[in-house]
């Protein structure tokens, strides 16, 4: 990331800029800046050269007593240490990520952007190659080519789980199905160091059942990140009964080091957020089935009436309709409450392969200007 100073007023900048915002003097390149975040602003409006939003601008009090303004691709808290756009509250660790789906890619992007070494494991080389191209495209939107090359130098991607042996923490983020997760978790643990922590990103599968297949369940827990992982600040942290206190502390501290807000929840079906969200999405789909309003109208009503940033149908498209159906089916199975059962339109869209943004069509057509699929 470029570092530029103003020789006139002393302001410093952590992003590409030709002239000082304060005095309009030409800027000169300098060495990297480190400091403590004194103020942080989230920018949600795109501008020339800053099209990808949101991003964060942090005002730093630098170690030499000066100040600097740094552009970040991930949130930070006031009081956090920042270096070259990386928070450094905690010692850098090596993190493994299992899976190349939406959450897998998002977690790798988040971790590289936060300065961690990452070991990325995929089932096949072809899926890994495709995911890596998309990852590079995403990172290129928030950093210059030099920093992009530097960050990707901290990524070890492959299909051999033996590489997990150097990880301090491994996060599983594969398909939201119980048996495949058990298989991957068991295989990952067999390649990890005895002192490393293993986590799942499940959105609500039973943690006790996942822990049963492990030799060391005391070092296992859940870090439920939300999509997109780089922007959503919440992490639901949950652990099964077998987990020791140190593992819970490690998972919580790790979440904070990423600039996230960890909320500890008990291991219950779908945890908290999805337990509340699924009925909302289901009722929105029911309203669409009954032709109470169009998808756009339903989403606009919820955004304005409930002060939500996204409507339930556009959010469902973002999450993935197949993921939504899996969560709902799991809730029905684990609670014996049929009110969680997916609405017929949801099942129909999934059966047709219309899964939302990842297939360019769900409740909305994402391959063209926004418009509801009717």
Short mmCIF file of the C-alpha atoms (twelve columns), coordinates in Angstrom:
data_MODEL
# 
_entry.id   MODEL 
# 
loop_
_atom_site.group_PDB 
_atom_site.id 
_atom_site.type_symbol 
_atom_site.label_atom_id 
_atom_site.label_alt_id 
_atom_site.label_comp_id 
_atom_site.label_asym_id 
_atom_site.label_seq_id 
_atom_site.Cartn_x 
_atom_site.Cartn_y 
_atom_site.Cartn_z 
_atom_site.pdbx_PDB_model_num 
ATOM 1   C CA . UNK A 1   0.000   0.000   0.000   1 
ATOM 2   C CA . UNK A 2   1.375   3.415   -0.942  1 
ATOM 3   C CA . UNK A 3   2.298   5.775   1.913   1 
ATOM 4   C CA . UNK A 4   2.360   9.484   1.109   1 
ATOM 5   C CA . UNK A 5   3.185   12.519  3.240   1 
ATOM 6   C CA . UNK A 6   2.343   16.180  2.798   1 
ATOM 7   C CA . UNK A 7   5.576   18.209  3.139   1 
ATOM 8   C CA . UNK A 8   3.518   21.347  3.754   1 
ATOM 9   C CA . UNK A 9   1.126   20.500  6.595   1 
ATOM 10  C CA . UNK A 10  2.467   17.092  7.653   1 
ATOM 11  C CA . UNK A 11  -0.664  15.056  6.895   1 
ATOM 12  C CA . UNK A 12  -0.072  11.428  5.916   1 
ATOM 13  C CA . UNK A 13  -2.136  9.144   3.714   1 
ATOM 14  C CA . UNK A 14  -2.374  5.377   3.358   1 
ATOM 15  C CA . UNK A 15  -3.843  5.316   -0.153  1 
ATOM 16  C CA . UNK A 16  -3.213  6.681   -3.641  1 
ATOM 17  C CA . UNK A 17  -3.621  10.469  -3.670  1 
ATOM 18  C CA . UNK A 18  -1.772  13.182  -5.583  1 
ATOM 19  C CA . UNK A 19  -2.519  16.233  -3.411  1 
ATOM 20  C CA . UNK A 20  -3.209  16.835  0.257   1 
ATOM 21  C CA . UNK A 21  -6.875  16.977  1.196   1 
ATOM 22  C CA . UNK A 22  -6.177  19.743  3.714   1 
ATOM 23  C CA . UNK A 23  -3.785  22.143  1.957   1 
ATOM 24  C CA . UNK A 24  -3.681  20.883  -1.654  1 
ATOM 25  C CA . UNK A 25  0.119   20.561  -1.632  1 
ATOM 26  C CA . UNK A 26  1.663   17.742  -3.736  1 
ATOM 27  C CA . UNK A 27  2.313   14.576  -1.735  1 
ATOM 28  C CA . UNK A 28  5.552   12.600  -1.621  1 
ATOM 29  C CA . UNK A 29  5.942   8.848   -1.102  1 
ATOM 30  C CA . UNK A 30  7.433   7.696   2.178   1 
ATOM 31  C CA . UNK A 31  7.925   4.620   4.339   1 
ATOM 32  C CA . UNK A 32  5.033   2.720   5.914   1 
ATOM 33  C CA . UNK A 33  3.136   4.210   8.845   1 
ATOM 34  C CA . UNK A 34  2.095   2.530   12.090  1 
ATOM 35  C CA . UNK A 35  -0.129  3.901   14.800  1 
ATOM 36  C CA . UNK A 36  -3.324  3.709   16.813  1 
ATOM 37  C CA . UNK A 37  -6.756  4.325   15.304  1 
ATOM 38  C CA . UNK A 38  -8.226  7.463   16.898  1 
ATOM 39  C CA . UNK A 39  -11.297 7.691   14.653  1 
ATOM 40  C CA . UNK A 40  -12.825 5.408   12.016  1 
ATOM 41  C CA . UNK A 41  -15.317 6.281   9.274   1 
ATOM 42  C CA . UNK A 42  -17.181 3.752   7.132   1 
ATOM 43  C CA . UNK A 43  -17.583 4.997   3.554   1 
ATOM 44  C CA . UNK A 44  -20.562 3.551   1.674   1 
ATOM 45  C CA . UNK A 45  -20.679 5.937   -1.298  1 
ATOM 46  C CA . UNK A 46  -18.416 5.007   -4.259  1 
ATOM 47  C CA . UNK A 47  -16.159 7.574   -5.904  1 
ATOM 48  C CA . UNK A 48  -13.598 7.610   -8.701  1 
ATOM 49  C CA . UNK A 49  -10.827 5.200   -7.749  1 
ATOM 50  C CA . UNK A 50  -12.831 3.965   -4.770  1 
ATOM 51  C CA . UNK A 51  -15.683 2.099   -6.452  1 
ATOM 52  C CA . UNK A 52  -15.781 -0.890  -4.119  1 
ATOM 53  C CA . UNK A 53  -17.722 -0.041  -0.955  1 
ATOM 54  C CA . UNK A 54  -17.894 -0.061  1.922   1 
ATOM 55  C CA . UNK A 55  -14.325 0.779   2.920   1 
ATOM 56  C CA . UNK A 56  -12.984 2.379   6.072   1 
ATOM 57  C CA . UNK A 57  -10.852 5.476   6.625   1 
ATOM 58  C CA . UNK A 58  -8.941  5.527   9.897   1 
ATOM 59  C CA . UNK A 59  -7.287  8.550   11.490  1 
ATOM 60  C CA . UNK A 60  -4.100  7.287   13.135  1 
ATOM 61  C CA . UNK A 61  -1.972  8.737   15.876  1 
ATOM 62  C CA . UNK A 62  1.381   7.513   14.592  1 
ATOM 63  C CA . UNK A 63  4.193   6.122   16.699  1 
ATOM 64  C CA . UNK A 64  6.357   9.194   16.057  1 
ATOM 65  C CA . UNK A 65  3.672   11.556  17.373  1 
ATOM 66  C CA . UNK A 66  2.194   12.558  14.027  1 
ATOM 67  C CA . UNK A 67  -1.074  11.627  12.335  1 
ATOM 68  C CA . UNK A 68  -2.089  9.703   9.236   1 
ATOM 69  C CA . UNK A 69  -5.226  8.826   7.285   1 
ATOM 70  C CA . UNK A 70  -5.364  5.209   6.123   1 
ATOM 71  C CA . UNK A 71  -7.838  3.510   3.782   1 
ATOM 72  C CA . UNK A 72  -8.761  -0.030  4.862   1 
ATOM 73  C CA . UNK A 73  -10.693 -2.802  3.194   1 
ATOM 74  C CA . UNK A 74  -11.955 -4.110  6.547   1 
ATOM 75  C CA . UNK A 75  -13.340 -2.493  9.710   1 
ATOM 76  C CA . UNK A 76  -11.227 -1.590  12.731  1 
ATOM 77  C CA . UNK A 77  -12.107 -0.315  16.167  1 
ATOM 78  C CA . UNK A 78  -10.964 2.925   17.777  1 
ATOM 79  C CA . UNK A 79  -7.885  2.058   19.818  1 
ATOM 80  C CA . UNK A 80  -6.670  -0.718  17.538  1 
ATOM 81  C CA . UNK A 81  -3.134  -0.757  16.204  1 
ATOM 82  C CA . UNK A 82  -2.852  -0.365  12.426  1 
ATOM 83  C CA . UNK A 83  0.165   -1.003  10.208  1 
ATOM 84  C CA . UNK A 84  0.086   -0.876  6.399   1 
ATOM 85  C CA . UNK A 85  -3.656  -1.265  6.558   1 
ATOM 86  C CA . UNK A 86  -3.363  -4.237  8.908   1 
ATOM 87  C CA . UNK A 87  -4.559  -4.332  12.489  1 
ATOM 88  C CA . UNK A 88  -1.867  -5.687  14.783  1 
ATOM 89  C CA . UNK A 89  -3.521  -6.083  18.156  1 
ATOM 90  C CA . UNK A 90  -2.412  -9.687  18.277  1 
ATOM 91  C CA . UNK A 91  0.512   -11.700 17.044  1 
ATOM 92  C CA . UNK A 92  0.125   -12.788 13.436  1 
ATOM 93  C CA . UNK A 93  -0.932  -16.404 13.127  1 
ATOM 94  C CA . UNK A 94  -1.266  -18.929 10.334  1 
ATOM 95  C CA . UNK A 95  -4.885  -19.778 9.596   1 
ATOM 96  C CA . UNK A 96  -6.184  -22.665 7.520   1 
ATOM 97  C CA . UNK A 97  -9.404  -22.369 5.515   1 
ATOM 98  C CA . UNK A 98  -11.238 -25.417 4.168   1 
ATOM 99  C CA . UNK A 99  -13.484 -24.840 1.151   1 
ATOM 100 C CA . UNK A 100 -13.655 -22.581 -1.891  1 
ATOM 101 C CA . UNK A 101 -17.305 -21.567 -1.835  1 
ATOM 102 C CA . UNK A 102 -18.610 -18.094 -1.060  1 
ATOM 103 C CA . UNK A 103 -17.640 -18.233 2.614   1 
ATOM 104 C CA . UNK A 104 -14.309 -19.912 1.932   1 
ATOM 105 C CA . UNK A 105 -13.280 -17.185 -0.512  1 
ATOM 106 C CA . UNK A 106 -14.601 -14.491 1.799   1 
ATOM 107 C CA . UNK A 107 -12.641 -15.796 4.769   1 
ATOM 108 C CA . UNK A 108 -9.398  -16.007 2.795   1 
ATOM 109 C CA . UNK A 109 -9.920  -12.436 1.564   1 
ATOM 110 C CA . UNK A 110 -10.568 -11.265 5.128   1 
ATOM 111 C CA . UNK A 111 -7.571  -13.091 6.568   1 
ATOM 112 C CA . UNK A 112 -5.106  -11.932 3.922   1 
ATOM 113 C CA . UNK A 113 -6.402  -8.387  4.263   1 
ATOM 114 C CA . UNK A 114 -5.775  -8.629  7.998   1 
ATOM 115 C CA . UNK A 115 -2.168  -9.689  7.539   1 
ATOM 116 C CA . UNK A 116 -2.364  -13.382 8.381   1 
ATOM 117 C CA . UNK A 117 -0.611  -16.246 6.638   1 
ATOM 118 C CA . UNK A 118 -3.287  -18.472 5.094   1 
ATOM 119 C CA . UNK A 119 -3.327  -22.139 4.084   1 
ATOM 120 C CA . UNK A 120 -6.271  -22.684 1.725   1 
ATOM 121 C CA . UNK A 121 -7.423  -26.260 1.131   1 
ATOM 122 C CA . UNK A 122 -9.830  -27.313 -1.628  1 
ATOM 123 C CA . UNK A 123 -11.254 -30.653 -2.705  1 
ATOM 124 C CA . UNK A 124 -10.070 -30.183 -6.306  1 
ATOM 125 C CA . UNK A 125 -7.423  -28.128 -8.073  1 
ATOM 126 C CA . UNK A 126 -9.948  -26.843 -10.612 1 
ATOM 127 C CA . UNK A 127 -12.219 -25.343 -7.952  1 
ATOM 128 C CA . UNK A 128 -9.169  -23.847 -6.261  1 
ATOM 129 C CA . UNK A 129 -7.917  -22.248 -9.485  1 
ATOM 130 C CA . UNK A 130 -11.315 -20.659 -10.141 1 
ATOM 131 C CA . UNK A 131 -11.619 -19.416 -6.561  1 
ATOM 132 C CA . UNK A 132 -8.109  -17.967 -6.589  1 
ATOM 133 C CA . UNK A 133 -8.849  -15.898 -9.702  1 
ATOM 134 C CA . UNK A 134 -11.948 -14.439 -8.046  1 
ATOM 135 C CA . UNK A 135 -10.002 -13.769 -4.851  1 
ATOM 136 C CA . UNK A 136 -7.318  -11.839 -6.746  1 
ATOM 137 C CA . UNK A 137 -9.983  -9.764  -8.474  1 
ATOM 138 C CA . UNK A 138 -11.559 -8.892  -5.132  1 
ATOM 139 C CA . UNK A 139 -8.289  -7.933  -3.461  1 
ATOM 140 C CA . UNK A 140 -7.234  -5.822  -6.451  1 
ATOM 141 C CA . UNK A 141 -10.192 -3.533  -5.770  1 
ATOM 142 C CA . UNK A 142 -8.887  -2.423  -2.375  1 
ATOM 143 C CA . UNK A 143 -5.088  -2.461  -2.774  1 
ATOM 144 C CA . UNK A 144 -2.456  -1.575  -5.332  1 
ATOM 145 C CA . UNK A 145 -0.490  -4.164  -7.318  1 
ATOM 146 C CA . UNK A 146 2.527   -4.146  -4.999  1 
ATOM 147 C CA . UNK A 147 0.449   -4.831  -1.916  1 
ATOM 148 C CA . UNK A 148 -1.610  -7.425  -3.808  1 
ATOM 149 C CA . UNK A 149 1.547   -9.344  -4.695  1 
ATOM 150 C CA . UNK A 150 2.774   -9.042  -1.108  1 
ATOM 151 C CA . UNK A 151 -0.480  -10.336 0.358   1 
ATOM 152 C CA . UNK A 152 -0.801  -13.236 -2.088  1 
ATOM 153 C CA . UNK A 153 2.718   -14.200 -1.071  1 
ATOM 154 C CA . UNK A 154 1.215   -15.137 2.302   1 
ATOM 155 C CA . UNK A 155 -1.230  -17.601 0.692   1 
ATOM 156 C CA . UNK A 156 -0.465  -21.313 0.383   1 
ATOM 157 C CA . UNK A 157 -3.258  -22.926 -1.637  1 
ATOM 158 C CA . UNK A 158 -3.579  -26.608 -2.489  1 
ATOM 159 C CA . UNK A 159 -5.473  -29.854 -2.011  1 
ATOM 160 C CA . UNK A 160 -3.192  -31.634 0.478   1 
ATOM 161 C CA . UNK A 161 -4.338  -31.307 4.081   1 
ATOM 162 C CA . UNK A 162 -0.828  -32.045 5.292   1 
ATOM 163 C CA . UNK A 163 -0.188  -28.310 4.812   1 
ATOM 164 C CA . UNK A 164 -2.463  -27.671 7.804   1 
ATOM 165 C CA . UNK A 165 0.338   -28.883 10.046  1 
ATOM 166 C CA . UNK A 166 1.756   -25.367 10.336  1 
ATOM 167 C CA . UNK A 167 -1.582  -23.703 11.177  1 
ATOM 168 C CA . UNK A 168 -2.460  -22.241 14.564  1 
ATOM 169 C CA . UNK A 169 -6.164  -22.228 13.711  1 
ATOM 170 C CA . UNK A 170 -8.188  -23.953 10.986  1 
ATOM 171 C CA . UNK A 171 -11.672 -22.862 9.887   1 
ATOM 172 C CA . UNK A 172 -13.901 -25.294 7.988   1 
ATOM 173 C CA . UNK A 173 -16.238 -23.559 5.521   1 
ATOM 174 C CA . UNK A 174 -17.555 -26.247 3.189   1 
ATOM 175 C CA . UNK A 175 -21.135 -27.141 2.234   1 
ATOM 176 C CA . UNK A 176 -23.681 -26.843 5.063   1 
ATOM 177 C CA . UNK A 177 -24.262 -30.589 5.437   1 
ATOM 178 C CA . UNK A 178 -23.487 -32.658 8.514   1 
ATOM 179 C CA . UNK A 179 -21.725 -35.708 7.055   1 
ATOM 180 C CA . UNK A 180 -19.356 -33.846 4.686   1 
ATOM 181 C CA . UNK A 181 -18.406 -31.523 7.547   1 
ATOM 182 C CA . UNK A 182 -17.649 -34.490 9.802   1 
ATOM 183 C CA . UNK A 183 -15.426 -35.976 7.102   1 
ATOM 184 C CA . UNK A 184 -13.469 -32.768 6.515   1 
ATOM 185 C CA . UNK A 185 -13.121 -31.943 10.206  1 
ATOM 186 C CA . UNK A 186 -11.823 -35.426 10.983  1 
ATOM 187 C CA . UNK A 187 -9.322  -35.251 8.109   1 
ATOM 188 C CA . UNK A 188 -8.189  -31.749 9.073   1 
ATOM 189 C CA . UNK A 189 -7.627  -32.662 12.714  1 
ATOM 190 C CA . UNK A 190 -5.412  -35.586 11.729  1 
ATOM 191 C CA . UNK A 191 -3.066  -33.156 9.938   1 
ATOM 192 C CA . UNK A 192 -3.016  -30.415 12.589  1 
ATOM 193 C CA . UNK A 193 -0.654  -29.766 15.483  1 
ATOM 194 C CA . UNK A 194 -1.883  -31.009 18.882  1 
ATOM 195 C CA . UNK A 195 -2.093  -27.436 20.199  1 
ATOM 196 C CA . UNK A 196 -3.940  -25.941 17.198  1 
ATOM 197 C CA . UNK A 197 -7.612  -24.961 17.335  1 
ATOM 198 C CA . UNK A 198 -10.193 -26.292 14.866  1 
ATOM 199 C CA . UNK A 199 -13.349 -24.311 14.088  1 
ATOM 200 C CA . UNK A 200 -16.387 -24.757 11.890  1 
ATOM 201 C CA . UNK A 201 -18.238 -21.942 10.146  1 
ATOM 202 C CA . UNK A 202 -21.547 -23.791 10.332  1 
ATOM 203 C CA . UNK A 203 -24.615 -21.597 10.506  1 
ATOM 204 C CA . UNK A 204 -26.283 -23.877 13.011  1 
ATOM 205 C CA . UNK A 205 -25.546 -27.595 12.649  1 
ATOM 206 C CA . UNK A 206 -25.257 -29.454 15.998  1 
ATOM 207 C CA . UNK A 207 -21.774 -28.830 17.363  1 
ATOM 208 C CA . UNK A 208 -21.917 -31.798 19.740  1 
ATOM 209 C CA . UNK A 209 -22.382 -34.160 16.796  1 
ATOM 210 C CA . UNK A 210 -19.509 -32.571 14.893  1 
ATOM 211 C CA . UNK A 211 -17.281 -32.806 17.966  1 
ATOM 212 C CA . UNK A 212 -18.023 -36.516 18.396  1 
ATOM 213 C CA . UNK A 213 -15.853 -37.450 15.397  1 
ATOM 214 C CA . UNK A 214 -12.791 -35.619 16.762  1 
ATOM 215 C CA . UNK A 215 -10.016 -37.016 18.936  1 
ATOM 216 C CA . UNK A 216 -9.562  -33.677 20.697  1 
ATOM 217 C CA . UNK A 217 -13.024 -32.046 20.980  1 
ATOM 218 C CA . UNK A 218 -11.719 -29.691 23.650  1 
ATOM 219 C CA . UNK A 219 -9.959  -27.669 20.949  1 
ATOM 220 C CA . UNK A 220 -13.017 -27.413 18.694  1 
ATOM 221 C CA . UNK A 221 -15.612 -24.659 18.367  1 
ATOM 222 C CA . UNK A 222 -17.639 -22.560 15.967  1 
ATOM 223 C CA . UNK A 223 -16.861 -19.216 14.340  1 
ATOM 224 C CA . UNK A 224 -19.999 -18.335 12.402  1 
ATOM 225 C CA . UNK A 225 -19.021 -15.505 10.080  1 
ATOM 226 C CA . UNK A 226 -21.656 -13.798 7.969   1 
ATOM 227 C CA . UNK A 227 -21.584 -13.111 4.232   1 
ATOM 228 C CA . UNK A 228 -19.767 -11.074 3.049   1 
ATOM 229 C CA . UNK A 229 -17.125 -11.927 5.630   1 
ATOM 230 C CA . UNK A 230 -15.036 -8.841  4.873   1 
ATOM 231 C CA . UNK A 231 -17.899 -6.467  5.673   1 
ATOM 232 C CA . UNK A 232 -20.161 -8.112  8.234   1 
ATOM 233 C CA . UNK A 233 -18.844 -7.352  11.708  1 
ATOM 234 C CA . UNK A 234 -20.699 -10.000 13.706  1 
ATOM 235 C CA . UNK A 235 -19.221 -13.406 14.482  1 
ATOM 236 C CA . UNK A 236 -21.395 -15.840 16.414  1 
ATOM 237 C CA . UNK A 237 -18.988 -17.780 18.639  1 
ATOM 238 C CA . UNK A 238 -20.321 -21.054 19.972  1 
ATOM 239 C CA . UNK A 239 -18.805 -24.186 21.468  1 
ATOM 240 C CA . UNK A 240 -20.053 -27.682 22.347  1 
ATOM 241 C CA . UNK A 241 -19.955 -28.947 25.907  1 
ATOM 242 C CA . UNK A 242 -16.637 -30.716 25.311  1 
ATOM 243 C CA . UNK A 243 -14.743 -27.491 24.491  1 
ATOM 244 C CA . UNK A 244 -12.288 -26.151 27.052  1 
ATOM 245 C CA . UNK A 245 -12.269 -22.551 28.263  1 
ATOM 246 C CA . UNK A 246 -8.982  -21.684 26.550  1 
ATOM 247 C CA . UNK A 247 -10.398 -22.599 23.133  1 
ATOM 248 C CA . UNK A 248 -13.375 -20.300 23.633  1 
ATOM 249 C CA . UNK A 249 -11.027 -17.505 24.677  1 
ATOM 250 C CA . UNK A 250 -8.848  -18.114 21.609  1 
ATOM 251 C CA . UNK A 251 -11.824 -17.987 19.229  1 
ATOM 252 C CA . UNK A 252 -13.125 -14.787 20.796  1 
ATOM 253 C CA . UNK A 253 -9.740  -13.045 20.760  1 
ATOM 254 C CA . UNK A 254 -9.147  -14.098 17.155  1 
ATOM 255 C CA . UNK A 255 -12.481 -12.587 16.102  1 
ATOM 256 C CA . UNK A 256 -11.624 -9.285  17.781  1 
ATOM 257 C CA . UNK A 257 -8.184  -9.228  16.143  1 
ATOM 258 C CA . UNK A 258 -9.960  -9.296  12.767  1 
ATOM 259 C CA . UNK A 259 -11.955 -6.220  13.716  1 
ATOM 260 C CA . UNK A 260 -15.106 -8.262  14.316  1 
ATOM 261 C CA . UNK A 261 -17.590 -8.188  17.168  1 
ATOM 262 C CA . UNK A 262 -17.834 -11.687 18.684  1 
ATOM 263 C CA . UNK A 263 -21.099 -12.609 20.377  1 
ATOM 264 C CA . UNK A 264 -20.998 -15.836 22.364  1 
ATOM 265 C CA . UNK A 265 -24.134 -17.944 21.913  1 
ATOM 266 C CA . UNK A 266 -25.072 -21.408 23.088  1 
ATOM 267 C CA . UNK A 267 -25.147 -24.292 20.659  1 
ATOM 268 C CA . UNK A 268 -28.793 -24.280 19.658  1 
ATOM 269 C CA . UNK A 269 -30.398 -24.961 16.258  1 
ATOM 270 C CA . UNK A 270 -29.333 -22.134 13.884  1 
ATOM 271 C CA . UNK A 271 -27.853 -20.223 16.842  1 
ATOM 272 C CA . UNK A 272 -29.512 -16.768 17.153  1 
ATOM 273 C CA . UNK A 273 -29.377 -14.738 13.948  1 
ATOM 274 C CA . UNK A 274 -30.576 -17.447 11.572  1 
ATOM 275 C CA . UNK A 275 -33.168 -18.643 14.082  1 
ATOM 276 C CA . UNK A 276 -34.704 -15.161 13.855  1 
ATOM 277 C CA . UNK A 277 -34.007 -14.601 10.147  1 
ATOM 278 C CA . UNK A 278 -35.439 -17.796 8.636   1 
ATOM 279 C CA . UNK A 279 -39.087 -17.118 9.588   1 
ATOM 280 C CA . UNK A 280 -38.740 -13.571 8.213   1 
ATOM 281 C CA . UNK A 281 -37.512 -14.875 4.861   1 
ATOM 282 C CA . UNK A 282 -40.211 -17.552 4.811   1 
ATOM 283 C CA . UNK A 283 -42.965 -15.006 5.401   1 
ATOM 284 C CA . UNK A 284 -41.532 -12.737 2.705   1 
ATOM 285 C CA . UNK A 285 -41.679 -15.673 0.282   1 
ATOM 286 C CA . UNK A 286 -45.250 -16.406 1.382   1 
ATOM 287 C CA . UNK A 287 -46.173 -12.789 0.610   1 
ATOM 288 C CA . UNK A 288 -44.637 -13.200 -2.849  1 
ATOM 289 C CA . UNK A 289 -46.491 -16.485 -3.406  1 
ATOM 290 C CA . UNK A 290 -49.771 -14.847 -2.414  1 
ATOM 291 C CA . UNK A 291 -49.012 -11.896 -4.734  1 
ATOM 292 C CA . UNK A 292 -49.315 -9.437  -1.869  1 
ATOM 293 C CA . UNK A 293 -46.532 -7.438  -3.540  1 
ATOM 294 C CA . UNK A 294 -43.580 -7.839  -5.891  1 
ATOM 295 C CA . UNK A 295 -40.146 -8.847  -4.636  1 
ATOM 296 C CA . UNK A 296 -38.942 -5.250  -4.941  1 
ATOM 297 C CA . UNK A 297 -41.944 -3.941  -3.022  1 
ATOM 298 C CA . UNK A 298 -41.569 -6.520  -0.244  1 
ATOM 299 C CA . UNK A 299 -37.889 -5.696  0.176   1 
ATOM 300 C CA . UNK A 300 -38.469 -1.951  0.093   1 
ATOM 301 C CA . UNK A 301 -41.229 -2.239  2.691   1 
ATOM 302 C CA . UNK A 302 -38.985 -4.192  5.066   1 
ATOM 303 C CA . UNK A 303 -36.003 -1.893  4.515   1 
ATOM 304 C CA . UNK A 304 -38.033 1.206   5.291   1 
ATOM 305 C CA . UNK A 305 -40.515 -0.217  7.779   1 
ATOM 306 C CA . UNK A 306 -38.069 -2.231  9.881   1 
ATOM 307 C CA . UNK A 307 -34.976 -0.114  9.169   1 
ATOM 308 C CA . UNK A 308 -33.095 -3.089  7.708   1 
ATOM 309 C CA . UNK A 309 -30.181 -2.452  5.317   1 
ATOM 310 C CA . UNK A 310 -31.440 -5.196  2.980   1 
ATOM 311 C CA . UNK A 311 -34.824 -6.716  2.319   1 
ATOM 312 C CA . UNK A 312 -35.381 -10.418 3.118   1 
ATOM 313 C CA . UNK A 313 -35.562 -11.581 -0.495  1 
ATOM 314 C CA . UNK A 314 -32.419 -9.780  -1.663  1 
ATOM 315 C CA . UNK A 315 -30.678 -11.046 1.471   1 
ATOM 316 C CA . UNK A 316 -31.779 -14.600 0.674   1 
ATOM 317 C CA . UNK A 317 -30.275 -14.232 -2.801  1 
ATOM 318 C CA . UNK A 318 -27.019 -13.054 -1.227  1 
ATOM 319 C CA . UNK A 319 -26.866 -15.933 1.266   1 
ATOM 320 C CA . UNK A 320 -27.844 -18.547 -1.335  1 
ATOM 321 C CA . UNK A 321 -31.290 -20.108 -1.598  1 
ATOM 322 C CA . UNK A 322 -29.836 -23.603 -1.264  1 
ATOM 323 C CA . UNK A 323 -28.192 -22.566 2.003   1 
ATOM 324 C CA . UNK A 324 -31.492 -21.073 3.185   1 
ATOM 325 C CA . UNK A 325 -33.342 -24.317 2.445   1 
ATOM 326 C CA . UNK A 326 -30.662 -26.386 4.211   1 
ATOM 327 C CA . UNK A 327 -30.889 -24.197 7.322   1 
ATOM 328 C CA . UNK A 328 -34.687 -24.380 7.358   1 
ATOM 329 C CA . UNK A 329 -34.722 -28.156 6.866   1 
ATOM 330 C CA . UNK A 330 -32.219 -28.520 9.697   1 
ATOM 331 C CA . UNK A 331 -34.393 -26.359 11.946  1 
ATOM 332 C CA . UNK A 332 -37.451 -28.498 11.215  1 
ATOM 333 C CA . UNK A 333 -35.499 -31.681 11.933  1 
ATOM 334 C CA . UNK A 334 -33.973 -30.430 15.180  1 
ATOM 335 C CA . UNK A 335 -36.977 -28.545 16.592  1 
ATOM 336 C CA . UNK A 336 -39.876 -30.611 15.175  1 
ATOM 337 C CA . UNK A 337 -41.480 -27.262 14.333  1 
ATOM 338 C CA . UNK A 338 -42.994 -27.284 10.844  1 
ATOM 339 C CA . UNK A 339 -43.300 -23.491 10.771  1 
ATOM 340 C CA . UNK A 340 -39.640 -23.436 9.725   1 
ATOM 341 C CA . UNK A 341 -40.363 -25.578 6.645   1 
ATOM 342 C CA . UNK A 342 -39.244 -23.828 3.421   1 
ATOM 343 C CA . UNK A 343 -42.037 -22.325 1.355   1 
ATOM 344 C CA . UNK A 344 -42.822 -24.130 -1.940  1 
ATOM 345 C CA . UNK A 345 -41.416 -21.271 -4.044  1 
ATOM 346 C CA . UNK A 346 -38.079 -21.580 -2.250  1 
ATOM 347 C CA . UNK A 347 -37.850 -25.292 -2.988  1 
ATOM 348 C CA . UNK A 348 -38.916 -24.730 -6.594  1 
ATOM 349 C CA . UNK A 349 -36.212 -22.134 -7.229  1 
ATOM 350 C CA . UNK A 350 -33.549 -24.400 -5.719  1 
ATOM 351 C CA . UNK A 351 -34.762 -27.367 -7.782  1 
ATOM 352 C CA . UNK A 352 -34.434 -25.207 -10.906 1 
ATOM 353 C CA . UNK A 353 -30.869 -24.287 -9.991  1 
ATOM 354 C CA . UNK A 354 -31.750 -20.648 -9.265  1 
ATOM 355 C CA . UNK A 355 -29.754 -20.191 -6.059  1 
ATOM 356 C CA . UNK A 356 -29.375 -16.409 -5.955  1 
ATOM 357 C CA . UNK A 357 -26.368 -14.275 -6.769  1 
ATOM 358 C CA . UNK A 358 -23.963 -17.191 -7.157  1 
ATOM 359 C CA . UNK A 359 -26.005 -18.530 -10.096 1 
ATOM 360 C CA . UNK A 360 -27.055 -15.025 -11.229 1 
ATOM 361 C CA . UNK A 361 -30.713 -15.740 -10.584 1 
ATOM 362 C CA . UNK A 362 -32.930 -16.261 -7.576  1 
ATOM 363 C CA . UNK A 363 -35.747 -13.955 -6.522  1 
ATOM 364 C CA . UNK A 364 -33.928 -11.384 -8.677  1 
ATOM 365 C CA . UNK A 365 -32.142 -11.570 -12.011 1 
ATOM 366 C CA . UNK A 366 -28.523 -10.730 -11.159 1 
ATOM 367 C CA . UNK A 367 -27.205 -11.084 -14.709 1 
ATOM 368 C CA . UNK A 368 -28.915 -7.857  -15.778 1 
ATOM 369 C CA . UNK A 369 -30.008 -4.591  -14.139 1 
ATOM 370 C CA . UNK A 370 -31.837 -5.429  -10.881 1 
ATOM 371 C CA . UNK A 371 -35.308 -6.781  -11.443 1 
ATOM 372 C CA . UNK A 372 -37.500 -9.372  -9.818  1 
ATOM 373 C CA . UNK A 373 -37.929 -12.810 -11.317 1 
ATOM 374 C CA . UNK A 374 -41.672 -13.166 -11.774 1 
# 
